[in-house]
Amino acid sequence: MTTPTNEPTPEPTPAVTLQQLADAFTQSAYSSTAPTLSHLDQLQQLRVDRLTAAADRLKASLGADNPRVIALTQSALGVSSLQQSLQVEAVRVERQPVIGPNEWLVYGRVLDNQGQAVAGVNVRVFDKDRKYDDLLGDTTTDELGDFSAIYHERDFAEAREANPDLYVMVSDSAGNLLFSSKDNIRFEAGRVEYFEIVLIAPQPAVKMRTVRFRSSPGKAKTMKTGRRGRPRKK
């Protein structure tokens, strides 16, 4: 028989518990989304097959210019377009990184002002600090415009800093700055953060300036930049 004691039972730290629940929910959502998209894809294929078969039957008796045939054909095309979108989303979900217990993740997508994916642009993720900003990740968008960067607590942790204050910068292959969220810091970011970036217009020209950041703990770098973020030639 266990003898009861007067010692209070330690309670879990609310912040830690909530973060763990959020991480578990996020990972569960990732793992369940792909099968759901695959099932929806199969259903849309059945719809396309039925609509196409119905259009072909009517076309044989009524002709291709009949309004009912045209309507069925257009419906089949619309469902086929939806199916293609589902297939793209399924690929994106499958590529989504799964983080380990000591890893942090920033991921997202870069689109142009027409909503089309922007491939091959450079995305850098920073933690905003008082003196030197920490470079947490440096990556490139894939053919679907997606990017991801995994980092660790040691990459940003300082005294009295439990969570990073994130911003992202996007540049093209020539180094031209296309987007920056430095004026819209995501304070106290969680372990998994998503950014959807829309490149509305080219970044305006800027004056010569000095950008200082840390590429690794304790190592500061200084880079001279000129108009539109290009490194200044010596």
N, C-alpha and C positions, 0 to 999 in steps of 0.2 A: 504494500500500500504506500502510495506516495504521500509524504508529509508536506502539507501546504506551507508555504513561506510567506513572509510579509513583504518580500522584495517585489517592487512593481515590475510588470512585464514590459520590456522595451518596445516602443512603438516604432514602426517604420517611418523613415523620413518621407513626408508627403511628396516633396519635389522629386525624389528619386523614384518613388512608387509610380507617380504619374508619368514620368519619363519612360520607365520600363513598360508601362501599359501602352503608351503611345507607340513605342518602338515595336512592341509585339503586334499591335493592331496593324501598323504599316506593313510589316513583313507578311502578316497573314493576308492582307489585301493584295499584295503583289502575287503571292502564291495562288490565290483563288481567281485572279482576274484572267490569266491566260486560258484556263479551261473554259471559262465563261465566254470569252471572245471566240474561241474555237467552235463552241456549240452554236453561237449566233451566226458564225460564218457558214456552217453547214445548213442552218435553217434558211439563210438567204440564198444559198445555192439551189435549194429545193424550190424556192419561190421563183428564181430566175428560170429554172427548167420548166415549171408549170406555165408561166406566162409566155415563154418562148414557144412551147408546144401549142398553146391555145392560139397564139398569133399565127403560127404556121397553118393550123387547121382552117382558120377563117380566111387566111390569105388564099388558100387553094380554091375556095368557093366564092369569095367576095372580091378578091383582088387586093393588091398591096396598098391601093389608095383609099380603101374603105376606112372611115373614121374609127371603127372599132378595132381594126387591125393596127392602125397607127397608135391608138391609145394603149393597146396591149404591148406593142413594141417599145413605146416610150417608158411604160412602167417597168418592163424588163431591164431597160438601160439604167433606170434610176436605182433599181434594186442591186444591179451589178456594181454601180458606183459605190453604194453603201457597203457592199461586200468587200470591195477593194480597200475601203477605209478601215474596215474591221481587220483585214489582213495586215495592214500597216501597223495598226495599234497592237496587234498580237506580237509582231516582231519587236516593237518598242518595249513591250512588257517583258519579253523573253531576255532582252538585253539589259534590263534594269539590274544594276549591281545589288548583291545581297551583302550587307555589311556585317562585320564581326562584332563581338562584344565591346571592343575598344576602338572601333572605327566610327568616323563621322562622314556624312555624305552630303554633297551638294550636286544636284542634277537638274536638268531642265531642257529647254528647247529654244532655238533661235529661229524666228520667222521674219519674213519681209513684210512690207505694208500691205501685201496682197494675201497674207496668210500662208505663203509658201515657205517650205523649209529652206534654210540657208546652210549649205554645207561648206566645210573647209575653213571656217573662221575660227580664230583663236579666242578662247575664253579663259580668263584668269579670275581666281577666287581669292579674295583678301579678307583678313580680319583687321578691322579698324582699331588702331591703338593710339595712344597719346603722342608718341614720338615716331616710331617706325611701324608701318603696317606689315602684318605677316602675310606672306604669299602662301596660301594653303593648297592651291592647285593650279595647274596650267595644262589645258587640254584643247582639243579641236573637235568641232561638231562633225558628226557623221553625215551620211547621205540623207538622213531624215531630219537633220538639224538638231539632233540630240547630243547632249554632252553630260559627263559625270566626272566628279572628282572626289576621291576618298582621301581623308586626312585623319590625323590623330590628335588627341588632346595635347600632346607635347608640342604640337605645331603652333598652338596659340596660347596655351595656359600661362598665365602670369599671376602675381599676387592679386587676390580679390577678383579674379576673372574666372568664373565657372563656365561660361558659355561665350562663344565668339560673337562679334558684331560684324556681320557679313556684308560685303558688296562685291559686285562682279563688273568686269570690264571686258568688252568684246572688240577685237581689232581684226582687220583683214590681213592677208598674207604679206602686204607691204608695210604693215605696222600702223596703218591709219586707224585711229580710234573711231569705232562705229557706235558704241554704247557704253555708258557708265552709270551705275546705280550708287555712286559714292555720295551723292546728295540725298539718297534715300536708304540709309543704313538699315539693315534688318537686325535690330538689337536682340541680344540674348537668344540667338538662334538655337534651334534644337538639333538633335543628331542627324535628322534627315530634313533637308530643305529643298524646295523646288522653285525654280525661276523660269517663267515664260517671258522671253525677251522678244519684243517686236521692234525691228529696225525701221522706224518711221521715216527718218531722213538722215542724210549724212551729217556727221558731227561737224559743227562749225570750226573754222580755223581758230587756233589758240596761240597765245604768245609763248615765247620761249620760257620754259620752266624746268625745275628740277624735281624729279620724282624719287623719293627714297622709300625703300621697303626692305624687308628681311626675307631672303630666300630660304634661310634656315635659321634656327635659334642662335642668336648672338652674332649673326653675320649680316651686316647692313650693306646694301648696294645703292649706288647713286647713278642715275641715268639722266643725261641731258636730252630733252626732247624739243622738237621744233614745231612747226605748223602741222596741225592734224595728227599730232602724236608721233611723228617720225623722229627717230634718233638723229641728233644733229651731227653732221659730218665735221670731222676735225680739219 
